[in-house]
Amino acid sequence: MASFTNSIPIPSLNPSISTTSSEFLNTLSNDLSWLLDNTEDCDVILQVGQEPNIRKFYAHIALLRARSSYFRLALSKEWAKREEDGLVLFHKPNIYPEIFEEILKYIYKGTVDLDEQNGRNLLNLLTAGDELMLDQFCSYIQAFLIERKFEWLEENLVDVLRTTQNYNNCTALREHCLELIAERPASIFRSEGFVSLDKELLISLLKRDDLEMDEVEIWNYVVKWGISNTPDLLELDKEKWTEENYEALSDTLSQYIPLIRFFDISSSDFYDWVRPYDKILPKDLNEDIVRYHFKPGSIPHSIVLPPRDQGMNLDSLIIKPIHARLICGWIDGKDILGPTYVKATYDFRLLVRGTRDGFDATTFHTRCDRKGATVVVMKLEGSGEILGGYNAAYWRTGAVYIQSDKSFIFSLRDGKNLQEVRLSRVKDSSSAMYGHTSYGPHFGTADLRMYSLFNNSENCSCQQASYYKSITEQVRFAAEEYEVFQVVQK
């Protein structure tokens, strides 16, 4: 049994008496419970539900009005009409009788037992409590759903959002559900029911800065949603679309297009996925995007939304927050290989970037030595493969091996398909890293190292030795970009 009251001790007149306010409140709750079970003094009949599920509840106007601002108005002298027997008959058809019975117990007793309620009943209790303006009751139900029914919530996110979208006292639960979807958007965007998603829900998602998905993928799903919600388009081959068809799709997506971060979509992805639908974009916006890609440094005239930070302040030209989250999981000892959501438990603070600061070993050691744990990432010239490693200790020089049993190296492949990532943890902890003035990042005896450190040359190599397996098929290669991040616990 859960109570909304706190146990606050009341000073006793006699030290031997240990009566507390909670004991008084328990007595009050029991007495009011007796009042609920005895209807002889009731002055209102509440007829709840719709045929064939209708029930009558006998209650007391004074108590209902004292506990609920809704009843305070609805059962006022100006609104309540008494029948011939002197009782007020009040109809409430939009609440299930079994739900109202639980709420009536709360109104009289000040307690509510939620442990035996399933998720659907809890949601009905919440919306009914909102209807009856029971603010404290709603806050408790929301907290219970979030903390105790989290598995049910994750399985019913869209249904919960649809059910609660028009209720004022459900904001905490709605925000929690939106955060869950932002963290795991694939569960919604890639689901069969995505095209039937409510307009308001889709807008709420697109407005979020922490939506954990590539912008071009978001765009593709928005187009898919628009086509499915524009009459006749699904039946037409796109090659046969007319100007009227493009205009119809543009009208359908007019509210959503301004919420896409077009300037965070790469030139190649823009060419492949946005350009085929450029007719649905406002002309000024399309011109700005084209100019942005063909004339770097140009200032767009359109409103430019900030990049989605997805819960991390990540300054990187190589990896995205979804990659950083995955690396966070590896740092915490989770051997995750795939697009499973991982909470960002660390911040990545940029220490050095090759194209900005230089690729030489001196710059690397000046900026990165003795900065604690670091993550190194590099993008390979030609293939675009992303390799990296985690130094759980700290970098230093002196022709010395750096010991660590928690370090690892990895490949994110091209960064687009997390099913293809490779992770290799350290096997020989005594040679996890190597520090030398002539080398940049150097993992193992030869597992992943940067030497020479001159751009546009084969300045890197990868050969399995101190780690369990190799992370790439390439042995010698050039890094067109590399970055080192200080790893800081959030």
Summary of the structure (lengths in Angstrom):
residues: 490
radius of gyration: 31.0
end to end distance: 36.3
largest distance: 99.6
contacts: 1478
relative contact order: 0.06
helix: 42%
strand: 18%
